[in-house]
Amino acid sequence: MGRPGAWKPGQSGNPNGRPRKGKCLSDALQKRLKKKREDGRTSNQAIVDRLVTAAEEGDLRAIEGIFNRLEGTPTQSIEHTGPSGGPLLIGRMSDEEIRELIHRVG
């Protein structure tokens, strides 16, 4: 026989799950953007319409924003060089190597 007051196997002590934390900015924005406006559209719809119109009129930032949302931001390569102008090598160092480097540097 189990402990008194213990949950039976398969029974949850919190059937509704963990309570949500306080409202965050994202929640407030989502709620506001879904709200109907006087013209019957949601703010989400109005923003999308305006963005598409701007892109159709040649606004490069609007076009770029649409492509980045739909296709993802293009990957960019970045070249790093070390203090001597050669490639910057990144790797793991042992504690002894770190102590030796600190001793040499100063």
Buried (B, 14 or more C-beta within 10 A) or exposed (E): EEEEEEEEEEEEEEEEEEEEEEEEEEEEEEEEEEEEEEEEEBBEBEEEEEBEEBBEEEBEEBBEBBEEEEEEEEEEEEEEEEEEEEEEEEEEEEEEEEEEEEEEEE
